[in-house]
Amino acid sequence: MKPNKKTSEELNSGLLEYGVKKTVRDEKKAVIGNRFVRLGFLKYKTKYFKYEDFTNYFGIESRVDLKIKVYKVKDLEMTQLIRIGNAYFDIVKMDDDLTGRFTYLYLQKRGGLDD
């Protein structure tokens, strides 16, 4: 992938999807499962955790599995899910960088859509 001309930043770790979980029901209104409804997708770059990430944002009880950097978009919210490949993640924290062009997402892995 080509680097961004303005920032020379390469978001080359892959492509993620963000969206919401929708409950699927049968004709008798009984819940038969859940499905992922994609609202958009973003390029991302996997980042390393710093000691300050844990001391400033999280306590001992918090579990964060992944830190990624994405372009800032208006419709990305904390209540949405992230899908990378076949894995689903909850957004634990969103943190904008100083330039306002990028957002850091701290993600916690889910067992699946039914969690």
JOQUI-V725008 format. One record per residue. D_CENTER is the distance of its C-alpha to the mean C-alpha in Angstrom with 1 decimal. Layout:
((D_CENTER) (D_CENTER))
This chain:
((20.5) (22.3) (21.4) (20.9) (24.5) (23.9) (21.8) (22.5) (18.9) (17.7) (14.1) (15.4) (13.3) (12.4) (10.8) (7.6) (7.9) (6.6) (9.4) (11.4) (13.6) (17.3) (20.3) (22.9) (26.5) (29.8) (32.9) (33.9) (30.6) (29.8) (26.2) (25.8) (22.1) (18.7) (16.9) (13.6) (14.2) (12.3) (12.3) (11.3) (10.1) (9.5) (10.9) (9.4) (11.4) (11.1) (12.8) (15.2) (15.4) (18.4) (20.7) (20.1) (16.4) (17.8) (20.9) (19.5) (16.4) (16.8) (19.8) (21.2) (20.0) (16.2) (14.5) (11.6) (11.0) (8.9) (8.8) (7.7) (9.3) (8.9) (11.6) (11.8) (12.0) (13.8) (12.4) (8.7) (9.3) (8.6) (10.1) (7.9) (6.4) (4.1) (7.2) (8.3) (12.1) (13.2) (10.8) (8.6) (6.2) (6.6) (5.4) (8.7) (9.3) (8.8) (11.7) (13.4) (15.7) (19.5) (19.9) (17.5) (16.3) (13.0) (10.2) (9.0) (5.8) (7.2) (5.9) (8.7) (9.8) (11.5) (14.9) (14.3) (14.3) (17.5) (16.2))
